[in-house]
């Protein structure tokens, strides 16, 4: 089956990694007291919190799967 997008946008290939860099940069600036989290627009705060919660949930899920593999018990 032929690819529907023979010439994908080269910038779209880096969007996910750049989003993570931006997120890490914001966290660093907040940790160092350069900016306050509440200085960010509400929409940005909501998106960052949602990503943080999703990442935490995924990490917990992976930890449970890893623990289950060790002795078969949760």
PDB file of N, H, CA, C and O in Angstrom:
ATOM      1  N   UNK A   1       0.854  -1.181   0.000  1.00  0.00           N
ATOM      2  CA  UNK A   1       0.000   0.000   0.000  1.00  0.00           C
ATOM      3  C   UNK A   1       0.894   1.238   0.000  1.00  0.00           C
ATOM      4  O   UNK A   1       1.756   1.358   0.871  1.00  0.00           O
ATOM      5  N   UNK A   2       0.724   2.138  -0.922  1.00  0.00           N
ATOM      6  H   UNK A   2       0.024   2.041  -1.630  1.00  0.00           H
ATOM      7  CA  UNK A   2       1.577   3.314  -1.005  1.00  0.00           C
ATOM      8  C   UNK A   2       1.356   4.253   0.176  1.00  0.00           C
ATOM      9  O   UNK A   2       0.261   4.345   0.731  1.00  0.00           O
ATOM     10  N   UNK A   3       2.427   4.943   0.538  1.00  0.00           N
ATOM     11  H   UNK A   3       3.316   4.868   0.087  1.00  0.00           H
ATOM     12  CA  UNK A   3       2.363   5.917   1.615  1.00  0.00           C
ATOM     13  C   UNK A   3       1.476   7.079   1.190  1.00  0.00           C
ATOM     14  O   UNK A   3       1.614   7.593   0.080  1.00  0.00           O
ATOM     15  N   UNK A   4       0.563   7.495   2.069  1.00  0.00           N
ATOM     16  H   UNK A   4       0.451   7.078   2.971  1.00  0.00           H
ATOM     17  CA  UNK A   4      -0.351   8.595   1.739  1.00  0.00           C
ATOM     18  C   UNK A   4       0.364   9.938   1.740  1.00  0.00           C
ATOM     19  O   UNK A   4      -0.097  10.886   1.105  1.00  0.00           O
ATOM     20  N   UNK A   5       1.487  10.028   2.446  1.00  0.00           N
ATOM     21  H   UNK A   5       1.862   9.257   2.962  1.00  0.00           H
ATOM     22  CA  UNK A   5       2.229  11.274   2.554  1.00  0.00           C
ATOM     23  C   UNK A   5       3.662  11.047   2.090  1.00  0.00           C
ATOM     24  O   UNK A   5       4.558  10.857   2.912  1.00  0.00           O
ATOM     25  N   UNK A   6       3.886  11.067   0.771  1.00  0.00           N
ATOM     26  H   UNK A   6       3.158  11.221   0.103  1.00  0.00           H
ATOM     27  CA  UNK A   6       5.226  10.771   0.271  1.00  0.00           C
ATOM     28  C   UNK A   6       6.267  11.806   0.689  1.00  0.00           C
ATOM     29  O   UNK A   6       7.450  11.480   0.783  1.00  0.00           O
ATOM     30  N   UNK A   7       5.852  13.038   0.938  1.00  0.00           N
ATOM     31  H   UNK A   7       4.891  13.302   0.861  1.00  0.00           H
ATOM     32  CA  UNK A   7       6.765  14.100   1.357  1.00  0.00           C
ATOM     33  C   UNK A   7       6.308  14.678   2.685  1.00  0.00           C
ATOM     34  O   UNK A   7       5.760  15.780   2.727  1.00  0.00           O
ATOM     35  N   UNK A   8       6.530  13.940   3.780  1.00  0.00           N
ATOM     36  H   UNK A   8       6.975  13.045   3.746  1.00  0.00           H
ATOM     37  CA  UNK A   8       6.071  14.455   5.075  1.00  0.00           C
ATOM     38  C   UNK A   8       6.818  15.730   5.449  1.00  0.00           C
ATOM     39  O   UNK A   8       7.950  15.953   5.021  1.00  0.00           O
ATOM     40  N   UNK A   9       6.179  16.538   6.234  1.00  0.00           N
ATOM     41  H   UNK A   9       5.259  16.356   6.581  1.00  0.00           H
ATOM     42  CA  UNK A   9       6.784  17.764   6.714  1.00  0.00           C
ATOM     43  C   UNK A   9       7.953  17.400   7.624  1.00  0.00           C
ATOM     44  O   UNK A   9       7.740  16.753   8.649  1.00  0.00           O
ATOM     45  N   UNK A  10       9.175  17.791   7.288  1.00  0.00           N
ATOM     46  H   UNK A  10       9.349  18.317   6.455  1.00  0.00           H
ATOM     47  CA  UNK A  10      10.322  17.417   8.116  1.00  0.00           C
ATOM     48  C   UNK A  10      10.253  18.002   9.529  1.00  0.00           C
ATOM     49  O   UNK A  10      10.851  17.452  10.454  1.00  0.00           O
ATOM     50  N   UNK A  11       9.542  19.095   9.700  1.00  0.00           N
ATOM     51  H   UNK A  11       9.057  19.542   8.948  1.00  0.00           H
ATOM     52  CA  UNK A  11       9.412  19.667  11.038  1.00  0.00           C
ATOM     53  C   UNK A  11       8.523  18.827  11.939  1.00  0.00           C
ATOM     54  O   UNK A  11       8.746  18.765  13.148  1.00  0.00           O
ATOM     55  N   UNK A  12       7.521  18.182  11.364  1.00  0.00           N
ATOM     56  H   UNK A  12       7.340  18.232  10.382  1.00  0.00           H
ATOM     57  CA  UNK A  12       6.610  17.383  12.187  1.00  0.00           C
ATOM     58  C   UNK A  12       7.320  16.197  12.822  1.00  0.00           C
ATOM     59  O   UNK A  12       6.886  15.698  13.860  1.00  0.00           O
ATOM     60  N   UNK A  13       8.402  15.744  12.213  1.00  0.00           N
ATOM     61  H   UNK A  13       8.755  16.149  11.370  1.00  0.00           H
ATOM     62  CA  UNK A  13       9.147  14.619  12.759  1.00  0.00           C
ATOM     63  C   UNK A  13       9.857  14.979  14.065  1.00  0.00           C
ATOM     64  O   UNK A  13      10.193  14.089  14.847  1.00  0.00           O
ATOM     65  N   UNK A  14      10.088  16.267  14.310  1.00  0.00           N
ATOM     66  H   UNK A  14       9.815  16.990  13.675  1.00  0.00           H
ATOM     67  CA  UNK A  14      10.776  16.686  15.527  1.00  0.00           C
ATOM     68  C   UNK A  14       9.837  17.301  16.562  1.00  0.00           C
ATOM     69  O   UNK A  14      10.286  17.682  17.643  1.00  0.00           O
ATOM     70  N   UNK A  15       8.563  17.404  16.260  1.00  0.00           N
ATOM     71  H   UNK A  15       8.198  17.095  15.382  1.00  0.00           H
ATOM     72  CA  UNK A  15       7.626  18.067  17.165  1.00  0.00           C
ATOM     73  C   UNK A  15       7.569  17.416  18.545  1.00  0.00           C
ATOM     74  O   UNK A  15       7.618  18.126  19.550  1.00  0.00           O
ATOM     75  N   UNK A  16       7.470  16.110  18.626  1.00  0.00           N
ATOM     76  H   UNK A  16       7.431  15.533  17.810  1.00  0.00           H
ATOM     77  CA  UNK A  16       7.357  15.430  19.917  1.00  0.00           C
ATOM     78  C   UNK A  16       8.597  15.644  20.775  1.00  0.00           C
ATOM     79  O   UNK A  16       8.486  15.916  21.971  1.00  0.00           O
ATOM     80  N   UNK A  17       9.767  15.524  20.176  1.00  0.00           N
ATOM     81  H   UNK A  17       9.857  15.303  19.205  1.00  0.00           H
ATOM     82  CA  UNK A  17      10.983  15.704  20.970  1.00  0.00           C
ATOM     83  C   UNK A  17      11.152  17.162  21.387  1.00  0.00           C
ATOM     84  O   UNK A  17      11.643  17.436  22.482  1.00  0.00           O
ATOM     85  N   UNK A  18      10.754  18.095  20.533  1.00  0.00           N
ATOM     86  H   UNK A  18      10.355  17.872  19.643  1.00  0.00           H
ATOM     87  CA  UNK A  18      10.843  19.505  20.897  1.00  0.00           C
ATOM     88  C   UNK A  18       9.850  19.836  22.008  1.00  0.00           C
ATOM     89  O   UNK A  18      10.149  20.657  22.875  1.00  0.00           O
ATOM     90  N   UNK A  19       8.692  19.219  21.995  1.00  0.00           N
ATOM     91  H   UNK A  19       8.449  18.552  21.291  1.00  0.00           H
ATOM     92  CA  UNK A  19       7.720  19.433  23.065  1.00  0.00           C
ATOM     93  C   UNK A  19       8.317  18.986  24.397  1.00  0.00           C
ATOM     94  O   UNK A  19       8.134  19.658  25.412  1.00  0.00           O
ATOM     95  N   UNK A  20       9.020  17.874  24.404  1.00  0.00           N
ATOM     96  H   UNK A  20       9.169  17.328  23.580  1.00  0.00           H
ATOM     97  CA  UNK A  20       9.648  17.386  25.639  1.00  0.00           C
ATOM     98  C   UNK A  20      10.757  18.331  26.097  1.00  0.00           C
ATOM     99  O   UNK A  20      10.893  18.583  27.294  1.00  0.00           O
ATOM    100  N   UNK A  21      11.542  18.852  25.173  1.00  0.00           N
ATOM    101  H   UNK A  21      11.431  18.647  24.201  1.00  0.00           H
ATOM    102  CA  UNK A  21      12.594  19.812  25.511  1.00  0.00           C
ATOM    103  C   UNK A  21      11.971  21.060  26.128  1.00  0.00           C
ATOM    104  O   UNK A  21      12.462  21.572  27.134  1.00  0.00           O
ATOM    105  N   UNK A  22      10.897  21.544  25.528  1.00  0.00           N
ATOM    106  H   UNK A  22      10.498  21.128  24.711  1.00  0.00           H
ATOM    107  CA  UNK A  22      10.211  22.729  26.041  1.00  0.00           C
ATOM    108  C   UNK A  22       9.670  22.472  27.440  1.00  0.00           C
ATOM    109  O   UNK A  22       9.786  23.323  28.321  1.00  0.00           O
ATOM    110  N   UNK A  23       9.085  21.313  27.639  1.00  0.00           N
ATOM    111  H   UNK A  23       8.991  20.622  26.922  1.00  0.00           H
ATOM    112  CA  UNK A  23       8.552  20.943  28.947  1.00  0.00           C
ATOM    113  C   UNK A  23       9.673  20.893  29.987  1.00  0.00           C
ATOM    114  O   UNK A  23       9.515  21.408  31.093  1.00  0.00           O
ATOM    115  N   UNK A  24      10.801  20.276  29.636  1.00  0.00           N
ATOM    116  H   UNK A  24      10.929  19.857  28.737  1.00  0.00           H
ATOM    117  CA  UNK A  24      11.944  20.203  30.550  1.00  0.00           C
ATOM    118  C   UNK A  24      12.491  21.591  30.853  1.00  0.00           C
ATOM    119  O   UNK A  24      12.865  21.872  31.992  1.00  0.00           O
ATOM    120  N   UNK A  25      12.542  22.457  29.855  1.00  0.00           N
ATOM    121  H   UNK A  25      12.238  22.229  28.930  1.00  0.00           H
ATOM    122  CA  UNK A  25      13.026  23.818  30.048  1.00  0.00           C
ATOM    123  C   UNK A  25      12.120  24.587  31.013  1.00  0.00           C
ATOM    124  O   UNK A  25      12.610  25.278  31.906  1.00  0.00           O
ATOM    125  N   UNK A  26      10.817  24.471  30.837  1.00  0.00           N
ATOM    126  H   UNK A  26      10.419  23.910  30.112  1.00  0.00           H
ATOM    127  CA  UNK A  26       9.873  25.140  31.732  1.00  0.00           C
ATOM    128  C   UNK A  26      10.063  24.633  33.154  1.00  0.00           C
ATOM    129  O   UNK A  26      10.089  25.427  34.095  1.00  0.00           O
ATOM    130  N   UNK A  27      10.196  23.315  33.322  1.00  0.00           N
ATOM    131  H   UNK A  27      10.175  22.671  32.557  1.00  0.00           H
ATOM    132  CA  UNK A  27      10.395  22.752  34.653  1.00  0.00           C
ATOM    133  C   UNK A  27      11.676  23.280  35.294  1.00  0.00           C
ATOM    134  O   UNK A  27      11.690  23.597  36.483  1.00  0.00           O
ATOM    135  N   UNK A  28      12.745  23.375  34.516  1.00  0.00           N
ATOM    136  H   UNK A  28      12.733  23.117  33.550  1.00  0.00           H
ATOM    137  CA  UNK A  28      14.011  23.887  35.017  1.00  0.00           C
ATOM    138  C   UNK A  28      13.887  25.349  35.449  1.00  0.00           C
ATOM    139  O   UNK A  28      14.377  25.725  36.514  1.00  0.00           O
ATOM    140  N   UNK A  29      13.238  26.165  34.631  1.00  0.00           N
ATOM    141  H   UNK A  29      12.840  25.859  33.766  1.00  0.00           H
ATOM    142  CA  UNK A  29      13.055  27.573  34.972  1.00  0.00           C
ATOM    143  C   UNK A  29      12.219  27.753  36.235  1.00  0.00           C
ATOM    144  O   UNK A  29      12.487  28.646  37.039  1.00  0.00           O
ATOM    145  N   UNK A  30      11.211  26.910  36.406  1.00  0.00           N
ATOM    146  H   UNK A  30      10.994  26.185  35.752  1.00  0.00           H
ATOM    147  CA  UNK A  30      10.387  26.964  37.613  1.00  0.00           C
ATOM    148  C   UNK A  30      11.206  26.524  38.827  1.00  0.00           C
ATOM    149  O   UNK A  30      11.172  27.176  39.871  1.00  0.00           O
ATOM    150  N   UNK A  31      11.943  25.416  38.689  1.00  0.00           N
ATOM    151  H   UNK A  31      11.970  24.887  37.841  1.00  0.00           H
ATOM    152  CA  UNK A  31      12.759  24.913  39.806  1.00  0.00           C
ATOM    153  C   UNK A  31      13.789  25.931  40.261  1.00  0.00           C
ATOM    154  O   UNK A  31      14.064  26.039  41.456  1.00  0.00           O
ATOM    155  N   UNK A  32      14.361  26.676  39.332  1.00  0.00           N
ATOM    156  H   UNK A  32      14.138  26.588  38.362  1.00  0.00           H
ATOM    157  CA  UNK A  32      15.393  27.669  39.664  1.00  0.00           C
ATOM    158  C   UNK A  32      14.804  29.019  40.067  1.00  0.00           C
ATOM    159  O   UNK A  32      15.542  29.946  40.398  1.00  0.00           O
ATOM    160  N   UNK A  33      13.488  29.128  40.038  1.00  0.00           N
ATOM    161  H   UNK A  33      12.888  28.375  39.768  1.00  0.00           H
ATOM    162  CA  UNK A  33      12.839  30.349  40.469  1.00  0.00           C
ATOM    163  C   UNK A  33      12.902  31.484  39.462  1.00  0.00           C
ATOM    164  O   UNK A  33      12.658  32.639  39.811  1.00  0.00           O
ATOM    165  N   UNK A  34      13.228  31.166  38.217  1.00  0.00           N
ATOM    166  H   UNK A  34      13.427  30.228  37.934  1.00  0.00           H
ATOM    167  CA  UNK A  34      13.280  32.195  37.177  1.00  0.00           C
ATOM    168  C   UNK A  34      11.869  32.633  36.803  1.00  0.00           C
ATOM    169  O   UNK A  34      11.618  33.816  36.573  1.00  0.00           O
ATOM    170  N   UNK A  35      10.957  31.676  36.746  1.00  0.00           N
ATOM    171  H   UNK A  35      11.161  30.715  36.933  1.00  0.00           H
ATOM    172  CA  UNK A  35       9.542  31.960  36.493  1.00  0.00           C
ATOM    173  C   UNK A  35       8.721  31.177  37.504  1.00  0.00           C
ATOM    174  O   UNK A  35       9.207  30.222  38.110  1.00  0.00           O
ATOM    175  N   UNK A  36       7.496  31.582  37.674  1.00  0.00           N
ATOM    176  H   UNK A  36       7.101  32.358  37.181  1.00  0.00           H
ATOM    177  CA  UNK A  36       6.552  30.817  38.492  1.00  0.00           C
ATOM    178  C   UNK A  36       5.632  30.067  37.538  1.00  0.00           C
ATOM    179  O   UNK A  36       5.288  30.567  36.467  1.00  0.00           O
ATOM    180  N   UNK A  37       5.246  28.887  37.933  1.00  0.00           N
ATOM    181  H   UNK A  37       5.526  28.482  38.803  1.00  0.00           H
ATOM    182  CA  UNK A  37       4.334  28.096  37.108  1.00  0.00           C
ATOM    183  C   UNK A  37       3.077  28.896  36.816  1.00  0.00           C
ATOM    184  O   UNK A  37       2.528  28.819  35.717  1.00  0.00           O
ATOM    185  N   UNK A  38       2.624  29.658  37.787  1.00  0.00           N
ATOM    186  H   UNK A  38       3.070  29.721  38.680  1.00  0.00           H
ATOM    187  CA  UNK A  38       1.394  30.440  37.629  1.00  0.00           C
ATOM    188  C   UNK A  38       1.577  31.642  36.700  1.00  0.00           C
ATOM    189  O   UNK A  38       0.599  32.292  36.331  1.00  0.00           O
ATOM    190  N   UNK A  39       2.825  31.942  36.321  1.00  0.00           N
ATOM    191  H   UNK A  39       3.619  31.414  36.622  1.00  0.00           H
ATOM    192  CA  UNK A  39       3.063  33.006  35.330  1.00  0.00           C
ATOM    193  C   UNK A  39       2.641  32.559  33.931  1.00  0.00           C
ATOM    194  O   UNK A  39       2.376  33.391  33.063  1.00  0.00           O
ATOM    195  N   UNK A  40       2.582  31.272  33.721  1.00  0.00           N
ATOM    196  H   UNK A  40       2.798  30.596  34.426  1.00  0.00           H
ATOM    197  CA  UNK A  40       2.204  30.733  32.414  1.00  0.00           C
ATOM    198  C   UNK A  40       0.702  30.909  32.198  1.00  0.00           C
ATOM    199  O   UNK A  40      -0.063  30.919  33.162  1.00  0.00           O
ATOM    200  N   UNK A  41       0.281  31.047  30.963  1.00  0.00           N
ATOM    201  H   UNK A  41       0.902  31.040  30.180  1.00  0.00           H
ATOM    202  CA  UNK A  41      -1.162  31.112  30.683  1.00  0.00           C
ATOM    203  C   UNK A  41      -1.860  29.848  31.193  1.00  0.00           C
ATOM    204  O   UNK A  41      -1.264  28.772  31.226  1.00  0.00           O
ATOM    205  N   UNK A  42      -3.103  29.986  31.581  1.00  0.00           N
ATOM    206  H   UNK A  42      -3.587  30.861  31.555  1.00  0.00           H
ATOM    207  CA  UNK A  42      -3.848  28.856  32.142  1.00  0.00           C
ATOM    208  C   UNK A  42      -3.857  27.646  31.199  1.00  0.00           C
ATOM    209  O   UNK A  42      -3.734  26.506  31.646  1.00  0.00           O
ATOM    210  N   UNK A  43      -4.003  27.898  29.902  1.00  0.00           N
ATOM    211  H   UNK A  43      -4.103  28.824  29.538  1.00  0.00           H
ATOM    212  CA  UNK A  43      -4.025  26.785  28.939  1.00  0.00           C
ATOM    213  C   UNK A  43      -2.694  26.038  28.961  1.00  0.00           C
ATOM    214  O   UNK A  43      -2.678  24.810  28.875  1.00  0.00           O
ATOM    215  N   UNK A  44      -1.588  26.754  29.075  1.00  0.00           N
ATOM    216  H   UNK A  44      -1.601  27.752  29.145  1.00  0.00           H
ATOM    217  CA  UNK A  44      -0.268  26.109  29.141  1.00  0.00           C
ATOM    218  C   UNK A  44      -0.135  25.317  30.436  1.00  0.00           C
ATOM    219  O   UNK A  44       0.390  24.204  30.429  1.00  0.00           O
ATOM    220  N   UNK A  45      -0.598  25.874  31.535  1.00  0.00           N
ATOM    221  H   UNK A  45      -1.024  26.779  31.541  1.00  0.00           H
ATOM    222  CA  UNK A  45      -0.561  25.157  32.814  1.00  0.00           C
ATOM    223  C   UNK A  45      -1.350  23.853  32.719  1.00  0.00           C
ATOM    224  O   UNK A  45      -0.883  22.799  33.152  1.00  0.00           O
ATOM    225  N   UNK A  46      -2.536  23.938  32.152  1.00  0.00           N
ATOM    226  H   UNK A  46      -2.914  24.794  31.799  1.00  0.00           H
ATOM    227  CA  UNK A  46      -3.395  22.755  32.022  1.00  0.00           C
ATOM    228  C   UNK A  46      -2.722  21.665  31.188  1.00  0.00           C
ATOM    229  O   UNK A  46      -2.763  20.487  31.544  1.00  0.00           O
ATOM    230  N   UNK A  47      -2.107  22.063  30.083  1.00  0.00           N
ATOM    231  H   UNK A  47      -2.074  23.020  29.793  1.00  0.00           H
ATOM    232  CA  UNK A  47      -1.445  21.084  29.210  1.00  0.00           C
ATOM    233  C   UNK A  47      -0.248  20.460  29.896  1.00  0.00           C
ATOM    234  O   UNK A  47      -0.040  19.251  29.800  1.00  0.00           O
ATOM    235  N   UNK A  48       0.544  21.270  30.591  1.00  0.00           N
ATOM    236  H   UNK A  48       0.375  22.252  30.670  1.00  0.00           H
ATOM    237  CA  UNK A  48       1.714  20.736  31.285  1.00  0.00           C
ATOM    238  C   UNK A  48       1.299  19.790  32.410  1.00  0.00           C
ATOM    239  O   UNK A  48       1.912  18.739  32.598  1.00  0.00           O
ATOM    240  N   UNK A  49       0.267  20.159  33.150  1.00  0.00           N
ATOM    241  H   UNK A  49      -0.231  21.013  32.997  1.00  0.00           H
ATOM    242  CA  UNK A  49      -0.208  19.286  34.225  1.00  0.00           C
ATOM    243  C   UNK A  49      -0.764  17.977  33.673  1.00  0.00           C
ATOM    244  O   UNK A  49      -0.543  16.914  34.254  1.00  0.00           O
ATOM    245  N   UNK A  50      -1.479  18.048  32.565  1.00  0.00           N
ATOM    246  H   UNK A  50      -1.659  18.911  32.094  1.00  0.00           H
ATOM    247  CA  UNK A  50      -2.035  16.838  31.957  1.00  0.00           C
ATOM    248  C   UNK A  50      -0.913  15.916  31.502  1.00  0.00           C
ATOM    249  O   UNK A  50      -0.994  14.704  31.705  1.00  0.00           O
ATOM    250  N   UNK A  51       0.129  16.462  30.894  1.00  0.00           N
ATOM    251  H   UNK A  51       0.195  17.446  30.729  1.00  0.00           H
ATOM    252  CA  UNK A  51       1.271  15.647  30.462  1.00  0.00           C
ATOM    253  C   UNK A  51       1.984  15.040  31.660  1.00  0.00           C
ATOM    254  O   UNK A  51       2.388  13.878  31.624  1.00  0.00           O
ATOM    255  N   UNK A  52       2.139  15.826  32.722  1.00  0.00           N
ATOM    256  H   UNK A  52       1.811  16.770  32.751  1.00  0.00           H
ATOM    257  CA  UNK A  52       2.802  15.331  33.918  1.00  0.00           C
ATOM    258  C   UNK A  52       2.009  14.175  34.534  1.00  0.00           C
ATOM    259  O   UNK A  52       2.593  13.169  34.937  1.00  0.00           O
ATOM    260  N   UNK A  53       0.696  14.314  34.606  1.00  0.00           N
ATOM    261  H   UNK A  53       0.222  15.131  34.278  1.00  0.00           H
ATOM    262  CA  UNK A  53      -0.149  13.257  35.152  1.00  0.00           C
ATOM    263  C   UNK A  53      -0.110  12.013  34.274  1.00  0.00           C
ATOM    264  O   UNK A  53      -0.052  10.895  34.786  1.00  0.00           O
ATOM    265  N   UNK A  54      -0.142  12.196  32.964  1.00  0.00           N
ATOM    266  H   UNK A  54      -0.190  13.104  32.548  1.00  0.00           H
ATOM    267  CA  UNK A  54      -0.078  11.062  32.044  1.00  0.00           C
ATOM    268  C   UNK A  54       1.254  10.340  32.181  1.00  0.00           C
ATOM    269  O   UNK A  54       1.296   9.110  32.222  1.00  0.00           O
ATOM    270  N   UNK A  55       2.343  11.100  32.252  1.00  0.00           N
ATOM    271  H   UNK A  55       2.309  12.098  32.219  1.00  0.00           H
ATOM    272  CA  UNK A  55       3.673  10.500  32.395  1.00  0.00           C
ATOM    273  C   UNK A  55       3.760   9.725  33.712  1.00  0.00           C
ATOM    274  O   UNK A  55       4.312   8.626  33.751  1.00  0.00           O
ATOM    275  N   UNK A  56       3.218  10.295  34.781  1.00  0.00           N
ATOM    276  H   UNK A  56       2.769  11.188  34.749  1.00  0.00           H
ATOM    277  CA  UNK A  56       3.229   9.634  36.081  1.00  0.00           C
ATOM    278  C   UNK A  56       2.422   8.331  36.036  1.00  0.00           C
ATOM    279  O   UNK A  56       2.844   7.306  36.573  1.00  0.00           O
ATOM    280  N   UNK A  57       1.261   8.392  35.389  1.00  0.00           N
ATOM    281  H   UNK A  57       0.919   9.225  34.953  1.00  0.00           H
ATOM    282  CA  UNK A  57       0.418   7.201  35.259  1.00  0.00           C
ATOM    283  C   UNK A  57       1.141   6.103  34.472  1.00  0.00           C
ATOM    284  O   UNK A  57       1.106   4.934  34.854  1.00  0.00           O
ATOM    285  N   UNK A  58       1.796   6.488  33.373  1.00  0.00           N
ATOM    286  H   UNK A  58       1.824   7.438  33.063  1.00  0.00           H
ATOM    287  CA  UNK A  58       2.530   5.517  32.564  1.00  0.00           C
ATOM    288  C   UNK A  58       3.692   4.913  33.350  1.00  0.00           C
ATOM    289  O   UNK A  58       3.941   3.710  33.272  1.00  0.00           O
ATOM    290  N   UNK A  59       4.396   5.745  34.101  1.00  0.00           N
ATOM    291  H   UNK A  59       4.194   6.722  34.165  1.00  0.00           H
ATOM    292  CA  UNK A  59       5.519   5.247  34.904  1.00  0.00           C
ATOM    293  C   UNK A  59       5.022   4.263  35.955  1.00  0.00           C
ATOM    294  O   UNK A  59       5.659   3.236  36.192  1.00  0.00           O
ATOM    295  N   UNK A  60       3.892   4.565  36.587  1.00  0.00           N
ATOM    296  H   UNK A  60       3.374   5.399  36.394  1.00  0.00           H
ATOM    297  CA  UNK A  60       3.333   3.654  37.588  1.00  0.00           C
ATOM    298  C   UNK A  60       2.893   2.345  36.946  1.00  0.00           C
ATOM    299  O   UNK A  60       3.089   1.277  37.526  1.00  0.00           O
ATOM    300  N   UNK A  61       2.308   2.414  35.768  1.00  0.00           N
ATOM    301  H   UNK A  61       2.149   3.281  35.297  1.00  0.00           H
ATOM    302  CA  UNK A  61       1.879   1.214  35.061  1.00  0.00           C
ATOM    303  C   UNK A  61       3.077   0.340  34.710  1.00  0.00           C
ATOM    304  O   UNK A  61       3.032  -0.879  34.874  1.00  0.00           O
ATOM    305  N   UNK A  62       4.142   0.963  34.228  1.00  0.00           N
ATOM    306  H   UNK A  62       4.178   1.954  34.095  1.00  0.00           H
ATOM    307  CA  UNK A  62       5.342   0.211  33.885  1.00  0.00           C
ATOM    308  C   UNK A  62       5.974  -0.408  35.122  1.00  0.00           C
ATOM    309  O   UNK A  62       6.482  -1.528  35.064  1.00  0.00           O
ATOM    310  N   UNK A  63       5.948   0.309  36.238  1.00  0.00           N
ATOM    311  H   UNK A  63       5.536   1.219  36.286  1.00  0.00           H
ATOM    312  CA  UNK A  63       6.497  -0.213  37.482  1.00  0.00           C
ATOM    313  C   UNK A  63       5.696  -1.431  37.940  1.00  0.00           C
ATOM    314  O   UNK A  63       6.273  -2.422  38.388  1.00  0.00           O
ATOM    315  N   UNK A  64       4.366  -1.357  37.828  1.00  0.00           N
ATOM    316  H   UNK A  64       3.898  -0.552  37.464  1.00  0.00           H
ATOM    317  CA  UNK A  64       3.532  -2.494  38.220  1.00  0.00           C
ATOM    318  C   UNK A  64       3.811  -3.702  37.339  1.00  0.00           C
ATOM    319  O   UNK A  64       3.892  -4.828  37.832  1.00  0.00           O
ATOM    320  N   UNK A  65       3.958  -3.475  36.043  1.00  0.00           N
ATOM    321  H   UNK A  65       3.893  -2.561  35.643  1.00  0.00           H
ATOM    322  CA  UNK A  65       4.262  -4.577  35.138  1.00  0.00           C
ATOM    323  C   UNK A  65       5.620  -5.185  35.468  1.00  0.00           C
ATOM    324  O   UNK A  65       5.779  -6.405  35.421  1.00  0.00           O
ATOM    325  N   UNK A  66       6.573  -4.369  35.793  1.00  0.00           N
ATOM    326  H   UNK A  66       6.443  -3.379  35.832  1.00  0.00           H
ATOM    327  CA  UNK A  66       7.907  -4.836  36.137  1.00  0.00           C
ATOM    328  C   UNK A  66       7.857  -5.648  37.439  1.00  0.00           C
ATOM    329  O   UNK A  66       8.473  -6.710  37.534  1.00  0.00           O
ATOM    330  N   UNK A  67       7.128  -5.149  38.431  1.00  0.00           N
ATOM    331  H   UNK A  67       6.628  -4.287  38.354  1.00  0.00           H
ATOM    332  CA  UNK A  67       6.996  -5.854  39.708  1.00  0.00           C
ATOM    333  C   UNK A  67       6.299  -7.183  39.527  1.00  0.00           C
ATOM    334  O   UNK A  67       6.665  -8.171  40.164  1.00  0.00           O
ATOM    335  N   UNK A  68       5.290  -7.219  38.660  1.00  0.00           N
ATOM    336  H   UNK A  68       4.993  -6.416  38.143  1.00  0.00           H
ATOM    337  CA  UNK A  68       4.539  -8.442  38.405  1.00  0.00           C
ATOM    338  C   UNK A  68       5.427  -9.512  37.804  1.00  0.00           C
ATOM    339  O   UNK A  68       5.268 -10.695  38.105  1.00  0.00           O
ATOM    340  N   UNK A  69       6.346  -9.114  36.969  1.00  0.00           N
ATOM    341  H   UNK A  69       6.476  -8.153  36.725  1.00  0.00           H
ATOM    342  CA  UNK A  69       7.235 -10.054  36.315  1.00  0.00           C
ATOM    343  C   UNK A  69       8.224 -10.708  37.272  1.00  0.00           C
ATOM    344  O   UNK A  69       8.733 -11.789  36.976  1.00  0.00           O
ATOM    345  N   UNK A  70       8.512 -10.080  38.415  1.00  0.00           N
ATOM    346  H   UNK A  70       8.099  -9.201  38.656  1.00  0.00           H
ATOM    347  CA  UNK A  70       9.497 -10.602  39.349  1.00  0.00           C
ATOM    348  C   UNK A  70       8.977 -11.809  40.113  1.00  0.00           C
ATOM    349  O   UNK A  70       9.685 -12.810  40.218  1.00  0.00           O
ATOM    350  N   UNK A  71       7.757 -11.746  40.651  1.00  0.00           N
ATOM    351  H   UNK A  71       7.181 -10.933  40.565  1.00  0.00           H
ATOM    352  CA  UNK A  71       7.269 -12.860  41.439  1.00  0.00           C
ATOM    353  C   UNK A  71       5.838 -13.258  41.097  1.00  0.00           C
ATOM    354  O   UNK A  71       5.264 -14.129  41.750  1.00  0.00           O
ATOM    355  N   UNK A  72       5.266 -12.632  40.089  1.00  0.00           N
ATOM    356  H   UNK A  72       5.733 -11.924  39.558  1.00  0.00           H
ATOM    357  CA  UNK A  72       3.920 -12.981  39.661  1.00  0.00           C
ATOM    358  C   UNK A  72       2.830 -12.348  40.494  1.00  0.00           C
ATOM    359  O   UNK A  72       1.648 -12.550  40.216  1.00  0.00           O
ATOM    360  N   UNK A  73       3.197 -11.585  41.510  1.00  0.00           N
ATOM    361  H   UNK A  73       4.157 -11.420  41.736  1.00  0.00           H
ATOM    362  CA  UNK A  73       2.223 -10.939  42.389  1.00  0.00           C
ATOM    363  C   UNK A  73       2.317  -9.435  42.248  1.00  0.00           C
ATOM    364  O   UNK A  73       3.380  -8.893  41.944  1.00  0.00           O
ATOM    365  N   UNK A  74       1.207  -8.769  42.470  1.00  0.00           N
ATOM    366  H   UNK A  74       0.343  -9.210  42.717  1.00  0.00           H
ATOM    367  CA  UNK A  74       1.200  -7.308  42.469  1.00  0.00           C
ATOM    368  C   UNK A  74       1.350  -6.798  43.872  1.00  0.00           C
ATOM    369  O   UNK A  74       1.368  -5.586  44.090  1.00  0.00           O
TER     370      UNK A  74
END
